[in-house]
Amino acid sequence: MILLILGSMAVAAPPLAWAATHLKHHACSDREDDPHSPLEGLFHSHLGWLFKDRFADPAGYCHHLATDKVVMLVDRFFPLWAFLSLLVPWAIGGWSGLLWGGFVRIFLGHHAMFSVNSLGHAFGKRDFEIDDCSRNDWLVALLAFGEGWHNNHHAFPRSAFHGLRWWQLDPAGYLIWGLERLGLVSGVSRVDPAAMARLSARLAGSTVKAHTKLVAR
């Protein structure tokens, strides 16, 4: 519950709406029904989609969460968590705290998150061959606590860790690992090395075919 409340205090969206929209993005990634599809331009995928009411219906994409009492409780009181995210920094640091710990924090956090939706589907490398345009972008990963390893995430969406190589910095993954070691979380999903090898081989095969066609011309 604590992590869910803290996530709500980022003021991105109520938990149910956020989960539904994220699941729809994976189901329709880089296609017409993608809530923040890059097909409509980089600005749309970064920010413009928010002004078109593209949040997905929880009943269609995460109805199972509606039976979770903790999720529903946090979701119901989302305005309270948003208010507290401004009240707490104001109580600690006055108007300066409200500015930097409230508004600036939310602004920077939102654009780091939006960059995953936009830059993460336009710039970077692909470690795995999958049916969308997701990319691994080290700069976005640095700004978004590991979320920028977006091709990894789309290839293995159930994985608790986005950084799948030893050199891929993943602060969120380290937090999950630490909580697991402390016995505070369980059932942490990891990627099967064999599955990673299969998708990597597909990418290598596609690269060879593309190079062969280019040389043939």
N, CA, C and O of each residue as an XYZ file, in Angstrom:
868
protein
N       0.826     -1.207      0.000
C       0.000      0.000      0.000
C       0.863      1.262      0.000
O       0.540      2.241     -0.672
N       1.961      1.234      0.756
C       2.820      2.408      0.852
C       3.374      2.798     -0.514
O       3.356      3.971     -0.886
N       3.871      1.802     -1.267
C       4.419      2.091     -2.585
C       3.335      2.586     -3.537
O       3.598      3.441     -4.383
N       2.134      2.064     -3.409
C       1.031      2.493     -4.266
C       0.642      3.936     -3.953
O       0.329      4.708     -4.859
N       0.661      4.297     -2.678
C       0.366      5.682     -2.293
C       1.461      6.617     -2.786
O       1.175      7.693     -3.311
N       2.723      6.204     -2.616
C       3.826      7.037     -3.082
C       3.772      7.212     -4.604
O       4.063      8.292     -5.120
N       3.403      6.159     -5.308
C       3.240      6.274     -6.753
C       2.129      7.236     -7.118
O       2.243      7.988     -8.086
N       1.050      7.215     -6.341
C      -0.060      8.139     -6.581
C       0.358      9.580     -6.324
O      -0.163     10.502     -6.952
N       1.297      9.776     -5.403
C       1.760     11.121     -5.080
C       2.652     11.704     -6.168
O       3.019     12.877     -6.112
N       3.001     10.885     -7.161
C       3.661     11.421     -8.353
C       2.660     12.145     -9.238
O       3.044     12.852    -10.170
N       1.372     11.968     -8.944
C       0.250     12.661     -9.601
C       0.233     12.383    -11.105
O      -0.012     13.284    -11.908
N       0.495     11.130    -11.476
C       0.416     10.761    -12.887
C      -1.032     10.445    -13.275
O      -1.533     10.940    -14.284
N      -1.692      9.622    -12.469
C      -3.089      9.236    -12.709
C      -3.508      8.338    -11.559
O      -2.648      7.770    -10.885
N      -4.809      8.192    -11.314
C      -5.256      7.209    -10.328
C      -4.760      5.819    -10.726
O      -4.657      5.526    -11.917
N      -4.455      4.966     -9.762
C      -3.858      3.657    -10.066
C      -4.604      2.835    -11.103
O      -3.973      2.238    -11.976
N      -5.929      2.787    -11.033
C      -6.683      1.971    -11.985
C      -6.558      2.512    -13.404
O      -6.349      1.749    -14.346
N      -6.686      3.828    -13.558
C      -6.582      4.431    -14.891
C      -5.172      4.261    -15.445
O      -4.990      4.001    -16.634
N      -4.173      4.410    -14.570
C      -2.786      4.263    -15.024
C      -2.533      2.820    -15.476
O      -1.955      2.593    -16.539
N      -2.961      1.857    -14.675
C      -2.734      0.450    -15.017
C      -3.456      0.076    -16.309
O      -2.887     -0.606    -17.161
N      -4.694      0.514    -16.458
C      -5.462      0.190    -17.661
C      -4.813      0.770    -18.902
O      -4.725      0.099    -19.931
N      -4.359      2.008    -18.815
C      -3.732      2.667    -19.964
C      -2.414      1.998    -20.324
O      -2.092      1.842    -21.502
N      -1.655      1.604    -19.310
C      -0.384      0.929    -19.570
C      -0.610     -0.427    -20.226
O       0.112     -0.802    -21.150
N      -1.607     -1.159    -19.751
C      -1.895     -2.473    -20.335
C      -2.410     -2.332    -21.764
O      -2.087     -3.152    -22.623
N      -3.209     -1.297    -22.022
C      -3.689     -1.079    -23.392
C      -2.524     -0.709    -24.304
O      -2.481     -1.129    -25.460
N      -1.589      0.069    -23.789
C      -0.403      0.424    -24.577
C       0.349     -0.831    -25.000
O       0.796     -0.929    -26.143
N       0.492     -1.786    -24.097
C       1.186     -3.026    -24.446
C       0.372     -3.853    -25.440
O       0.934     -4.476    -26.341
N      -0.939     -3.856    -25.276
C      -1.789     -4.653    -26.167
C      -1.821     -4.079    -27.583
O      -1.969     -4.822    -28.553
N      -1.684     -2.757    -27.700
C      -1.825     -2.096    -29.004
C      -0.588     -1.282    -29.361
O      -0.688     -0.301    -30.098
N       0.550     -1.665    -28.862
C       1.753     -0.837    -28.951
C       2.090     -0.425    -30.381
O       2.219     -1.259    -31.278
N       2.231      0.901    -30.568
C       2.635      1.503    -31.839
C       1.632      1.245    -32.953
O       1.980      1.290    -34.133
N       0.390      0.976    -32.575
C      -0.678      0.849    -33.561
C      -1.743      1.906    -33.275
O      -1.610      2.694    -32.339
N      -2.773      1.915    -34.070
C      -3.761      2.989    -34.019
C      -4.410      3.140    -32.647
O      -4.659      4.262    -32.206
N      -4.687      2.038    -31.968
C      -5.384      2.097    -30.684
C      -4.455      2.317    -29.497
O      -4.917      2.362    -28.357
N      -3.163      2.455    -29.741
C      -2.215      2.760    -28.676
C      -2.572      4.132    -28.099
O      -2.651      5.097    -28.859
N      -2.791      4.256    -26.790
C      -3.190      5.554    -26.207
C      -2.221      6.683    -26.539
O      -2.644      7.814    -26.779
N      -0.920      6.380    -26.553
C       0.067      7.414    -26.894
C       0.922      6.934    -28.064
O       2.146      6.837    -27.974
N       0.238      6.641    -29.156
C       0.895      6.095    -30.333
C       1.829      7.107    -30.988
O       1.431      8.251    -31.209
N       3.078      6.707    -31.306
C       3.993      7.595    -32.036
C       3.558      7.823    -33.479
O       4.114      8.683    -34.163
N       2.556      7.054    -33.957
C       2.046      7.252    -35.303
C       1.458      8.641    -35.475
O       1.373      9.150    -36.592
N       1.050      9.258    -34.362
C       0.467     10.598    -34.408
C       1.489     11.679    -34.100
O       1.124     12.834    -33.881
N       2.757     11.319    -34.082
C       3.801     12.302    -33.865
C       4.431     12.210    -32.488
O       3.838     11.695    -31.540
N       5.656     12.729    -32.406
C       6.408     12.653    -31.153
C       5.741     13.457    -30.045
O       5.712     13.024    -28.893
N       5.204     14.630    -30.389
C       4.553     15.455    -29.366
C       3.325     14.743    -28.805
O       3.074     14.776    -27.600
N       2.566     14.100    -29.688
C       1.378     13.379    -29.229
C       1.753     12.267    -28.265
O       1.129     12.126    -27.213
N       2.767     11.474    -28.607
C       3.140     10.355    -27.749
C       3.765     10.827    -26.442
O       3.724     10.115    -25.438
N       4.340     12.021    -26.452
C       4.956     12.560    -25.238
C       3.932     13.215    -24.324
O       3.900     12.940    -23.125
N       3.102     14.077    -24.884
C       2.229     14.912    -24.058
C       0.830     15.107    -24.628
O      -0.145     15.189    -23.881
N       0.733     15.180    -25.949
C      -0.539     15.530    -26.579
C      -1.679     14.585    -26.278
O      -2.837     15.002    -26.232
N      -1.365     13.302    -26.070
C      -2.435     12.326    -25.839
C      -3.218     12.616    -24.567
O      -4.374     12.210    -24.445
N      -2.598     13.316    -23.617
C      -3.276     13.630    -22.362
C      -4.450     14.578    -22.571
O      -5.394     14.590    -21.782
N      -4.386     15.373    -23.640
C      -5.435     16.346    -23.912
C      -6.539     15.770    -24.789
O      -7.462     16.481    -25.186
N      -6.438     14.473    -25.089
C      -7.441     13.822    -25.928
C      -8.181     12.722    -25.173
O      -8.853     11.887    -25.777
N      -8.051     12.730    -23.851
C      -8.744     11.757    -23.001
C      -8.482     10.332    -23.475
O      -9.414      9.579    -23.759
N      -7.205      9.973    -23.557
C      -6.826      8.655    -24.051
C      -6.648      7.615    -22.936
O      -6.173      6.511    -23.202
N      -7.018      7.946    -21.707
C      -6.897      6.957    -20.640
C      -7.856      5.800    -20.900
O      -9.022      6.013    -21.232
N      -7.365      4.595    -20.749
C      -8.155      3.402    -21.056
C      -9.168      3.109    -19.953
O      -9.012      3.546    -18.813
N     -10.193      2.369    -20.311
C     -11.247      1.979    -19.378
C     -10.755      0.808    -18.526
O     -10.456     -0.258    -19.064
N     -10.667      0.990    -17.205
C     -10.206     -0.112    -16.339
C     -11.039     -1.372    -16.477
O     -10.518     -2.476    -16.320
N     -12.325     -1.227    -16.766
C     -13.192     -2.403    -16.894
C     -12.753     -3.298    -18.044
O     -12.995     -4.505    -18.026
N     -12.110     -2.705    -19.040
C     -11.699     -3.488    -20.200
C     -10.299     -4.049    -20.100
O      -9.979     -5.027    -20.775
N      -9.443     -3.443    -19.261
C      -8.039     -3.835    -19.263
C      -7.487     -4.284    -17.909
O      -6.474     -4.981    -17.855
N      -8.135     -3.894    -16.831
C      -7.620     -4.357    -15.524
C      -8.772     -4.561    -14.542
O      -8.717     -4.121    -13.393
N      -9.811     -5.237    -15.020
C     -10.973     -5.476    -14.157
C     -10.605     -6.302    -12.928
O     -11.282     -6.238    -11.902
N      -9.521     -7.082    -13.039
C      -9.112     -7.910    -11.906
C      -8.672     -7.061    -10.721
O      -8.770     -7.495     -9.573
N      -8.184     -5.842    -10.998
C      -7.746     -4.978     -9.907
C      -8.927     -4.410     -9.122
O      -8.770     -3.980     -7.979
N     -10.103     -4.410     -9.739
C     -11.288     -3.875     -9.061
C     -11.701     -4.736     -7.872
O     -12.503     -4.310     -7.041
N     -11.158     -5.942     -7.793
C     -11.472     -6.819     -6.662
C     -10.401     -6.736     -5.574
O     -10.515     -7.377     -4.530
N      -9.365     -5.942     -5.828
C      -8.284     -5.781     -4.855
C      -8.633     -4.609     -3.933
O      -8.683     -3.461     -4.374
N      -8.871     -4.902     -2.668
C      -9.329     -3.871     -1.733
C      -8.294     -2.774     -1.519
O      -8.650     -1.606     -1.363
N      -7.015     -3.143     -1.512
C      -5.960     -2.142     -1.311
C      -5.901     -1.189     -2.501
O      -5.849      0.029     -2.332
N      -5.910     -1.754     -3.702
C      -5.868     -0.927     -4.905
C      -7.072      0.009     -4.955
O      -6.924      1.192     -5.261
N      -8.255     -0.509     -4.659
C      -9.465      0.297     -4.726
C      -9.456      1.404     -3.674
O      -9.937      2.509     -3.925
N      -8.912      1.104     -2.503
C      -8.841      2.119     -1.445
C      -7.929      3.271     -1.864
O      -8.296      4.440     -1.743
N      -6.745      2.930     -2.353
C      -5.804      3.966     -2.783
C      -6.364      4.734     -3.971
O      -6.222      5.955     -4.040
N      -6.991      4.041     -4.899
C      -7.570      4.681     -6.075
C      -8.671      5.661     -5.683
O      -8.753      6.758     -6.236
N      -9.510      5.274     -4.740
C     -10.636      6.107     -4.323
C     -10.169      7.420     -3.710
O     -10.818      8.455     -3.862
N      -9.041      7.365     -3.017
C      -8.542      8.564     -2.334
C      -7.402      9.236     -3.102
O      -6.581      9.934     -2.506
N      -7.346      9.029     -4.417
C      -6.277      9.634     -5.215
C      -6.185     11.150     -5.040
O      -5.071     11.658     -4.910
N      -7.286     11.904     -5.030
C      -7.163     13.355     -4.816
C      -6.469     13.703     -3.498
O      -5.762     14.707     -3.415
N      -6.666     12.882     -2.476
C      -6.005     13.124     -1.201
C      -4.502     12.962     -1.333
O      -3.743     13.786     -0.823
N      -4.058     11.900     -2.016
C      -2.621     11.677     -2.179
C      -2.001     12.797     -3.009
O      -0.881     13.227     -2.735
N      -2.722     13.268     -4.021
C      -2.223     14.376     -4.836
C      -2.087     15.643     -3.991
O      -1.109     16.380     -4.110
N      -3.068     15.877     -3.152
C      -3.024     17.054     -2.271
C      -1.867     16.945     -1.279
O      -1.151     17.919     -1.042
N      -1.689     15.764     -0.706
C      -0.599     15.566      0.257
C       0.771     15.734     -0.401
O       1.726     16.161      0.248
N       0.864     15.397     -1.696
C       2.147     15.531     -2.392
C       2.574     16.986     -2.498
O       3.749     17.272     -2.728
N       1.631     17.910     -2.334
C       1.949     19.337     -2.308
C       1.996     19.864     -0.874
O       2.798     20.741     -0.552
N       1.144     19.328     -0.033
C       1.080     19.796      1.349
C       2.344     19.461      2.133
O       2.852     20.289      2.888
N       2.852     18.233      1.948
C       4.027     17.798      2.722
C       5.255     18.664      2.442
O       5.883     19.132      3.392
N       5.629     18.900      1.170
C       6.784     19.776      0.944
C       6.549     21.207      1.417
O       7.486     21.881      1.843
N       5.306     21.671      1.345
C       5.002     23.020      1.857
C       5.178     23.057      3.370
O       5.706     24.029      3.909
N       4.737     21.997      4.064
C       4.865     21.947      5.520
C       6.331     21.880      5.946
O       6.694     22.399      7.001
N       7.169     21.247      5.132
C       8.585     21.108      5.464
C       9.381     22.360      5.108
O      10.202     22.830      5.896
N       9.130     22.895      3.914
C       9.962     23.998      3.431
C       9.242     25.257      3.032
O       9.825     26.122      2.379
N       7.974     25.381      3.414
C       7.233     26.590      3.064
C       7.019     26.716      1.567
O       6.888     25.715      0.862
N       6.983     27.964      1.080
C       6.720     28.195     -0.333
C       7.839     27.655     -1.212
O       7.590     27.192     -2.325
N       9.084     27.714     -0.711
C      10.199     27.141     -1.466
C      10.048     25.628     -1.572
O      10.314     25.044     -2.622
N       9.623     25.000     -0.487
C       9.386     23.559     -0.507
C       8.276     23.186     -1.458
O       8.363     22.183     -2.166
N       7.208     24.010     -1.474
C       6.093     23.753     -2.382
C       6.542     23.855     -3.831
O       6.144     23.052     -4.675
N       7.390     24.865     -4.115
C       7.857     25.060     -5.487
C       8.725     23.897     -5.943
O       8.451     23.283     -6.974
N       9.779     23.590     -5.175
C      10.752     22.600     -5.618
C      10.343     21.161     -5.297
O      10.519     20.260     -6.118
N       9.804     20.956     -4.110
C       9.392     19.612     -3.728
C       8.010     19.247     -4.216
O       7.609     18.084     -4.172
N       7.272     20.262     -4.687
C       5.930     20.027     -5.198
C       5.864     20.162     -6.708
O       5.888     19.168     -7.433
N       5.781     21.410     -7.179
C       5.522     21.654     -8.599
C       6.685     21.238     -9.502
O       6.468     20.591    -10.526
N       7.923     21.604     -9.132
C       9.065     21.246     -9.976
C       9.257     19.728     -9.987
O       9.533     19.143    -11.035
N       9.110     19.097     -8.831
C       9.221     17.632     -8.761
C       8.217     16.962     -9.683
O       8.576     16.057    -10.436
N       6.971     17.390     -9.633
C       5.932     16.795    -10.468
C       6.221     17.043    -11.948
O       6.071     16.144    -12.776
N       6.638     18.267    -12.272
C       6.939     18.616    -13.666
C       8.051     17.725    -14.226
O       7.904     17.145    -15.302
N       9.156     17.622    -13.496
C      10.281     16.822    -13.972
C       9.932     15.333    -14.005
O      10.305     14.622    -14.937
N       9.221     14.875    -12.988
C       8.822     13.467    -12.949
C       7.919     13.106    -14.104
O       8.067     12.038    -14.698
N       6.975     13.990    -14.433
C       6.070     13.730    -15.541
C       6.821     13.652    -16.865
O       6.573     12.756    -17.672
N       7.741     14.592    -17.088
C       8.424     14.589    -18.383
C       9.401     13.430    -18.503
O       9.648     12.948    -19.608
N       9.956     12.978    -17.396
C      10.778     11.767    -17.444
C       9.914     10.576    -17.844
O      10.317      9.749    -18.662
N       8.721     10.499    -17.256
C       7.798      9.414    -17.577
C       7.305      9.524    -19.019
O       7.231      8.522    -19.730
N       6.964     10.753    -19.453
C       6.489     10.944    -20.823
C       7.573     10.584    -21.838
O       7.269     10.130    -22.941
N       8.830     10.786    -21.464
C       9.934     10.471    -22.372
C      10.008      8.979    -22.664
O      10.447      8.574    -23.741
N       9.581      8.163    -21.707
C       9.540      6.718    -21.945
C       8.546      6.419    -23.069
O       8.816      5.589    -23.937
N       7.393      7.100    -23.049
C       6.369      6.887    -24.068
C       6.788      7.393    -25.437
O       6.459      6.780    -26.452
N       7.508      8.501    -25.474
C       7.858      9.119    -26.753
C       9.257      8.721    -27.215
O       9.401      8.022    -28.218
N      10.285      9.159    -26.495
C      11.666      8.852    -26.892
C      11.932      7.353    -26.860
O      12.720      6.839    -27.654
N      11.270      6.651    -25.934
C      11.461      5.202    -25.808
C      10.902      4.409    -26.959
O      11.108      3.198    -27.035
N      10.183      5.083    -27.877
C       9.678      4.421    -29.078
C      10.231      5.069    -30.342
O       9.756      4.799    -31.446
N      11.243      5.930    -30.172
C      11.783      6.633    -31.334
C      13.303      6.585    -31.422
O      13.852      6.560    -32.523
N      13.993      6.570    -30.286
C      15.448      6.662    -30.293
C      16.054      5.581    -29.401
O      15.503      5.236    -28.356
N      17.196      5.056    -29.835
C      17.888      4.060    -29.033
C      18.093      2.754    -29.775
O      17.846      2.662    -30.977
N      18.545      1.751    -29.049
C      18.868      0.452    -29.618
C      17.784     -0.575    -29.293
O      17.010     -0.419    -28.348
N      17.758     -1.617    -30.099
C      16.839     -2.732    -29.871
C      17.667     -3.984    -29.571
O      18.419     -4.462    -30.421
N      17.523     -4.492    -28.384
C      18.219     -5.725    -28.019
C      17.404     -6.961    -28.378
O      17.939     -8.066    -28.467
N      16.090     -6.762    -28.584
C      15.213     -7.897    -28.857
C      14.271     -7.560    -30.008
O      13.777     -6.437    -30.114
N      14.034     -8.534    -30.856
C      13.156     -8.364    -32.005
C      11.718     -8.681    -31.604
O      11.362     -9.841    -31.395
N      10.901     -7.640    -31.499
C       9.490     -7.787    -31.136
C       8.652     -6.919    -32.062
O       9.188     -6.127    -32.837
N       7.322     -7.073    -31.977
C       6.442     -6.435    -32.956
C       6.016     -5.032    -32.534
O       4.824     -4.724    -32.539
N       6.957     -4.191    -32.174
C       6.677     -2.780    -31.950
C       7.979     -2.009    -32.136
O       8.998     -2.584    -32.521
N       7.942     -0.707    -31.862
C       9.107      0.145    -32.116
C       9.858      0.521    -30.850
O      10.634      1.476    -30.864
N       9.651     -0.199    -29.761
C      10.290      0.151    -28.491
C      11.808      0.115    -28.611
O      12.371     -0.692    -29.351
N      12.458      1.009    -27.865
C      13.907      1.156    -27.896
C      14.467      1.191    -26.481
O      13.763      1.518    -25.525
N      15.741      0.851    -26.364
C      16.484      1.037    -25.119
C      17.272      2.333    -25.231
O      18.126      2.469    -26.107
N      16.994      3.279    -24.355
C      17.638      4.588    -24.383
C      18.279      4.834    -23.018
O      17.573      4.977    -22.020
N      19.611      4.885    -22.967
C      20.310      4.980    -21.688
C      20.011      6.290    -20.968
O      19.958      6.322    -19.738
N      19.813      7.380    -21.728
C      19.535      8.666    -21.088
C      18.166      8.652    -20.424
O      18.013      9.125    -19.298
N      17.175      8.113    -21.115
C      15.842      7.999    -20.523
C      15.887      7.062    -19.323
O      15.215      7.300    -18.319
N      16.672      6.003    -19.426
C      16.815      5.077    -18.292
C      17.395      5.789    -17.083
O      16.985      5.534    -15.951
N      18.351      6.681    -17.320
C      18.964      7.434    -16.234
C      17.960      8.375    -15.596
O      17.924      8.505    -14.372
N      17.147      9.032    -16.406
C      16.174      9.998    -15.894
C      14.968      9.330    -15.250
O      14.367      9.883    -14.329
N      14.614      8.150    -15.727
C      13.378      7.487    -15.295
C      13.641      6.244    -14.456
O      12.807      5.339    -14.415
N      14.789      6.189    -13.784
C      15.096      5.124    -12.828
C      15.023      3.723    -13.430
O      14.579      2.776    -12.780
N      15.462      3.607    -14.675
C      15.522      2.303    -15.328
C      14.438      2.051    -16.348
O      14.518      1.084    -17.107
N      13.411      2.913    -16.384
C      12.301      2.710    -17.319
C      12.735      2.855    -18.776
O      12.049      2.377    -19.680
N      13.863      3.505    -19.002
C      14.295      3.734    -20.371
C      14.782      2.496    -21.105
O      14.977      2.537    -22.320
N      14.982      1.382    -20.382
C      15.306      0.128    -21.067
C      13.989     -0.449    -21.578
O      13.537     -1.513    -21.155
N      13.395      0.299    -22.506
C      11.993      0.083    -22.864
C      11.808     -1.102    -23.799
O      10.782     -1.780    -23.746
N      12.785     -1.357    -24.649
C      12.704     -2.538    -25.500
C      12.733     -3.804    -24.645
O      12.024     -4.772    -24.918
N      13.565     -3.776    -23.609
C      13.588     -4.901    -22.669
C      12.220     -5.108    -22.032
O      11.732     -6.233    -21.923
N      11.617     -4.006    -21.618
C      10.320     -4.074    -20.927
C       9.232     -4.618    -21.849
O       8.397     -5.418    -21.427
N       9.243     -4.181    -23.114
C       8.220     -4.669    -24.046
C       8.463     -6.118    -24.441
O       7.522     -6.863    -24.713
N       9.722     -6.507    -24.469
C      10.022     -7.900    -24.796
C       9.610     -8.832    -23.665
O       9.157     -9.950    -23.907
N       9.770     -8.364    -22.424
C       9.459     -9.181    -21.243
C       8.665     -8.327    -20.236
O       9.196     -7.941    -19.194
N       7.412     -8.040    -20.547
C       6.632     -7.109    -19.718
C       6.370     -7.590    -18.296
O       6.075     -6.773    -17.424
N       6.469     -8.882    -18.038
C       6.236     -9.385    -16.682
C       7.488     -9.287    -15.801
O       7.414     -9.481    -14.588
N       8.621     -8.989    -16.411
C       9.860     -8.912    -15.650
C       9.844     -7.735    -14.683
O       9.466     -6.625    -15.056
N      10.253     -7.977    -13.449
C      10.333     -6.901    -12.457
C      11.528     -6.001    -12.716
O      11.631     -4.917    -12.141
N      12.429     -6.446    -13.578
C      13.656     -5.701    -13.830
C      13.721     -5.307    -15.297
O      13.581     -6.152    -16.181
N      13.934     -4.023    -15.553
C      14.040     -3.543    -16.928
C      15.475     -3.626    -17.432
O      15.702     -3.898    -18.611
N      16.430     -3.399    -16.563
C      17.822     -3.550    -16.938
C      18.207     -5.022    -16.914
O      18.370     -5.604    -15.842
N      18.352     -5.620    -18.077
C      18.596     -7.066    -18.167
C      20.067     -7.407    -18.366
O      20.441     -8.578    -18.299
N      20.899     -6.414    -18.606
C      22.344     -6.615    -18.712
C      23.001     -6.012    -17.476
O      22.428     -5.122    -16.847
N      24.172     -6.474    -17.124
C      24.818     -6.002    -15.902
C      25.107     -4.514    -15.937
O      25.175     -3.860    -14.896
N      25.277     -3.978    -17.150
C      25.631     -2.564    -17.275
C      24.422     -1.655    -17.446
O      24.584     -0.439    -17.541
N      23.227     -2.207    -17.487
C      22.017     -1.401    -17.657
C      21.487     -0.959    -16.287
O      20.854     -1.736    -15.573
N      21.756      0.284    -15.942
C      21.384      0.851    -14.651
C      19.873      0.813    -14.464
O      19.121      1.292    -15.313
N      19.435      0.243    -13.348
C      18.001      0.055    -13.103
C      17.684      0.269    -11.616
O      17.482     -0.700    -10.885
N      17.640      1.534    -11.162
C      17.385      1.811     -9.744
C      16.084      1.205     -9.223
O      16.040      0.711     -8.097
N      15.026      1.238    -10.029
C      13.761      0.644     -9.589
C      13.911     -0.860     -9.378
O      13.353     -1.430     -8.440
N      14.675     -1.490    -10.268
C      14.930     -2.919    -10.122
C      15.737     -3.226     -8.878
O      15.495     -4.231     -8.209
N      16.703     -2.361     -8.561
C      17.499     -2.564     -7.352
C      16.620     -2.463     -6.103
O      16.806     -3.201     -5.136
N      15.654     -1.527     -6.146
C      14.738     -1.382     -5.009
C      13.908     -2.652     -4.819
O      13.741     -3.134     -3.699
N      13.393     -3.187     -5.925
C      12.602     -4.416     -5.852
C      13.455     -5.555     -5.316
O      13.001     -6.331     -4.474
N      14.694     -5.659     -5.802
C      15.605     -6.705     -5.337
C      15.856     -6.558     -3.840
O      15.862     -7.551     -3.113
N      16.061     -5.328     -3.373
C      16.304     -5.096     -1.951
C      15.104     -5.472     -1.100
O      15.258     -6.083     -0.042
N      13.913     -5.112     -1.551
C      12.700     -5.465     -0.811
C      12.505     -6.981     -0.782
O      12.040     -7.541      0.211
N      12.868     -7.631     -1.881
C      12.778     -9.091     -1.926
C      13.733     -9.718     -0.916
O      13.368    -10.650     -0.200
N      14.964     -9.197     -0.865
C      15.952     -9.728      0.077
C      15.525     -9.537      1.521
O      15.869    -10.339      2.390
N      14.775     -8.472      1.776
C      14.290     -8.201      3.136
C      13.023     -8.990      3.458
O      12.529     -8.938      4.585
N      12.502     -9.710      2.489
C      11.293    -10.498      2.712
C      10.019     -9.684      2.667
O       8.973    -10.137      3.130
N      10.098     -8.463      2.103
C       8.929     -7.588      2.072
C       8.092     -7.770      0.808
O       6.930     -7.367      0.772
N       8.672     -8.370     -0.221
C       7.923     -8.698     -1.429
C       8.270    -10.124     -1.840
O       9.337    -10.634     -1.498
N       7.377    -10.752     -2.564
C       7.610    -12.128     -3.027
C       7.025    -12.285     -4.425
O       6.333    -11.398     -4.926
N       7.310    -13.415     -5.042
C       6.797    -13.681     -6.389
C       7.385    -12.754     -7.432
O       6.722    -12.443     -8.421
N       8.623    -12.303     -7.233
C       9.262    -11.380     -8.169
C       9.589    -12.119     -9.468
O      10.262    -13.149     -9.456
N       9.106    -11.581    -10.579
C       9.267    -12.238    -11.878
C      10.605    -11.866    -12.513
O      10.987    -10.697    -12.551
N      11.303    -12.877    -13.007
C      12.579    -12.685    -13.693
C      12.507    -13.308    -15.089
O      11.642    -14.135    -15.375
N      13.430    -12.892    -15.939
C      13.435    -13.355    -17.324
C      14.226    -14.650    -17.455
O      15.328    -14.772    -16.920
N      13.661    -15.598    -18.159
C      14.340    -16.852    -18.461
C      15.466    -16.576    -19.461
O      15.201    -16.061    -20.547
N      16.712    -16.905    -19.122
C      17.837    -16.655    -20.049
C      17.625    -17.270    -21.425
O      18.066    -16.716    -22.432
N      16.948    -18.419    -21.471
C      16.693    -19.060    -22.768
C      15.774    -18.195    -23.629
O      15.961    -18.099    -24.842
N      14.783    -17.566    -22.999
C      13.867    -16.686    -23.734
C      14.615    -15.460    -24.248
O      14.374    -15.008    -25.367
N      15.519    -14.920    -23.434
C      16.338    -13.798    -23.868
C      17.183    -14.182    -25.072
O      17.299    -13.412    -26.025
N      17.763    -15.352    -25.033
C      18.612    -15.815    -26.131
C      17.810    -15.979    -27.416
O      18.305    -15.659    -28.497
N      16.572    -16.476    -27.311
C      15.746    -16.675    -28.502
C      15.422    -15.349    -29.181
O      15.528    -15.241    -30.403
N      15.025    -14.332    -28.402
C      14.680    -13.045    -28.986
C      15.924    -12.334    -29.518
O      15.854    -11.640    -30.533
N      17.052    -12.501    -28.845
C      18.296    -11.922    -29.339
C      18.680    -12.552    -30.672
O      19.162    -11.862    -31.570
N      18.469    -13.856    -30.802
C      18.776    -14.557    -32.051
C      17.872    -14.066    -33.180
O      18.323    -13.932    -34.318
N      16.607    -13.797    -32.877
C      15.686    -13.264    -33.880
C      16.172    -11.921    -34.389
O      16.115    -11.644    -35.587
N      16.655    -11.077    -33.463
C      17.156     -9.767    -33.858
C      18.393     -9.907    -34.735
O      18.527     -9.214    -35.743
N      19.300    -10.810    -34.346
C      20.508    -11.030    -35.137
C      20.155    -11.522    -36.537
O      20.761    -11.100    -37.522
N      19.173    -12.417    -36.619
C      18.751    -12.929    -37.914
C      18.149    -11.849    -38.786
O      18.402    -11.813    -39.990
N      17.356    -10.966    -38.197
C      16.747     -9.872    -38.948
C      17.797     -8.908    -39.459
O      17.694     -8.399    -40.575
N      18.814     -8.658    -38.635
C      19.890     -7.748    -39.033
C      20.674     -8.309    -40.211
O      21.020     -7.577    -41.138
N      20.952     -9.600    -40.173
C      21.683    -10.245    -41.265
C      20.879    -10.177    -42.550
O      21.439     -9.885    -43.607
N      19.577    -10.440    -42.488
C      18.728    -10.393    -43.680
C      18.702     -8.999    -44.275
O      18.787     -8.834    -45.492
N      18.582     -7.978    -43.401
C      18.542     -6.599    -43.890
C      19.858     -6.221    -44.557
O      19.868     -5.544    -45.585
N      20.965     -6.661    -43.970
C      22.282     -6.359    -44.537
C      22.449     -7.054    -45.889
O      23.007     -6.478    -46.823
N      21.963     -8.297    -45.991
C      22.078     -9.047    -47.253
C      21.292     -8.368    -48.356
O      21.764     -8.289    -49.491
N      20.083     -7.869    -48.039
C      19.277     -7.174    -49.039
C      19.969     -5.896    -49.500
O      19.936     -5.550    -50.681
N      20.599     -5.195    -48.548
C      21.277     -3.939    -48.878
C      22.451     -4.196    -49.809
O      22.642     -3.471    -50.785
N      23.246     -5.239    -49.508
C      24.387     -5.574    -50.345
C      23.942     -6.006    -51.739
O      24.589     -5.690    -52.738
N      22.813     -6.743    -51.791
C      22.300     -7.221    -53.081
C      21.900     -6.078    -54.016
O      21.927     -6.229    -55.237
N      21.537     -4.957    -53.447
C      21.165     -3.806    -54.280
C      22.388     -3.180    -54.946
O      22.257     -2.202    -55.682
